[in-house]
Amino acid sequence: MNQKASHLVLSLLFLFSSTAALSLPPAEQNAAYSVLETINPYVNWRDLYPDDLCISAPHGFLCDFFPIPSSCNSTSSNLTCTASSTSNHITELNFGYLSDYTSNPTCNFTSSNSTSLFALFSSFPFLRKLFFFNCFTSRSSYTALPPNLFSLLPSTLEDLVLINNPSLSGEIEMDASSLPLKRLVISGTAISGEIPLLPSTLQQLVLSRNSIYGQIPPSISRCTNLNILDLSYNRLTGSMPDQLTQLGNLIKLDLSFNRINGRIPDTVSGLKKLELLDLSFNQLTGGIPTGMGEMVGLKEVYLSWNRIGGQIPEIWEKMGGNLVGIGFSGLGLNGNIPASMGTYLKKLCFLALDNNLLEGPVPVQLRELESTANEVNLEKNQLHGPVPFSADFVVRLGSKLKLGGNRGLCQVGPTGSKKGSLEMLPECNATEVPRPVVISNFSSGEENGKEVLWVLVLLLGLLVV
């Protein structure tokens, strides 16, 4: 065989071996079938998808090619190449029907123990993402989470997502630090236990709508890359640890619907990148921290239905340019509504100050909110005096402008001419709508003195009323 023919044969052999290298290893192929048969044994997966699962597979199976360079030795008379090893592997497994556009394999898993299922995932040495949606939903029995869940999973896993699996129960393993997780989402399950030790690689932690109990561990501060922390709708107790405020990359912090008590740390001001803060429906006390005024990136803040008390602080000048939502309902707040809220909150869409002990007039500066506000709730306070909002604004908001439960509020003009939330308010009387007093020039000092005295008496009378 001449040199040219030899090169052609070797090239063909190299091409064939490279194509073979792109195929899914048999061990992973069989493991994938086993997973599918465990998730839904009523489908003949091997007949439905008989070919390489990296070429033809159910939606939700993703592969990636991990190239390993070939080595070639050239001499004057020969060319020798060694083909790369198999390098096509499953990197994502997604289960549970989402929509017609994302028709992942549907689940029909009825076992009371999920250990055998999760143990299968160790057969995928390049797995990065594992996703279950509406897979554990039995109404008659629960499926127990493996007590050693994290140790069963491959060491390459970056995303573990379990959403809306109401019959998945058991306690979460206490140490997840061995995995390079970037996203850990367990939401809408019956899983209990305490928040585990987390890997420092974590960027998103969502443990919402479960039965997680205990306190937020100070060790969470090691997750310096965390940008989403959602622990809402659980049974967490204790206070907010100061270590939370060390998570300088947080964009969303949601601890709502728990049993967290104590003060909001004033060091919360260190969360400069935070856009959403939701601490509502807890047992927090100690007033609204003034340090919150330094959170210049904040867009939404919800503290409703705590025991915070105190007055609304003057914190709006620096943070007002971005805020679109404020929820301060049922906090036991007293004192006046700061006029600065109207002056600086130029983008506000939602304002809730209802069910407090606020008193005094509604600042006329709140009329500045009319260009952006879609809902304003001031009901059930002790406010008094004329409502400063325009008739057009009142009509536009309709039932989303809530002013009831303030016996001292009144409207300017005849009652019958107003609509919406002003219909039930009485008309302001003369003492509630001060009219300007015009003092003219007087002809003599005696007359001037009498007129000035009369004006002073009138003004004092109005103040007493």
Number of C-alpha atoms within 10 A of each C-alpha: 6 7 11 8 10 14 15 11 11 15 15 12 14 18 13 12 16 18 12 17 20 21 18 23 18 10 10 17 20 15 16 23 17 17 18 22 19 19 22 18 14 11 14 12 17 15 8 11 14 11 13 14 22 20 13 12 18 18 15 18 19 19 19 16 16 14 14 12 10 12 10 10 9 9 7 6 8 11 14 14 14 12 20 17 16 19 18 19 23 23 19 19 23 21 24 21 19 13 8 7 8 13 15 21 23 19 22 19 19 19 17 16 17 18 17 13 18 18 17 17 20 16 16 23 16 20 24 21 20 19 18 22 21 21 25 29 20 18 8 7 14 19 22 19 21 21 14 17 18 20 17 17 21 20 18 17 23 19 21 19 17 23 22 19 21 21 24 25 22 19 19 21 19 16 16 19 15 13 21 19 24 20 20 19 17 22 24 21 24 21 23 18 16 19 21 16 17 23 18 20 18 24 19 21 20 19 24 23 22 23 21 25 16 16 17 21 16 13 14 21 19 18 20 17 17 23 19 20 20 19 25 24 21 20 20 24 17 15 17 20 19 14 17 25 19 18 23 18 19 24 19 20 21 19 24 24 21 21 21 25 19 16 18 21 19 14 17 23 17 18 23 19 17 25 19 20 20 19 24 25 22 22 21 26 18 14 19 23 18 16 16 24 18 19 20 21 19 25 20 20 21 20 22 25 22 22 21 25 18 16 18 20 16 13 20 21 15 15 18 24 17 18 23 19 21 20 21 25 23 23 28 22 25 17 15 17 22 18 15 17 21 20 18 22 24 19 19 27 19 19 21 19 23 25 21 21 20 25 17 16 18 22 20 14 16 20 17 18 23 22 12 14 22 17 18 22 20 22 20 20 24 21 25 17 21 22 21 16 20 10 13 12 17 19 16 13 17 16 14 17 23 20 22 17 15 18 15 18 23 24 22 19 12 11 16 11 10 18 14 17 17 26 15 15 20 18 18 19 14 9 13 18 13 10 8 6 9 7 10 8 8 11 8 8 9 9 12 15 11 10 15 12 11 11 14 11 12 12 13 10 11 13 9 7 8
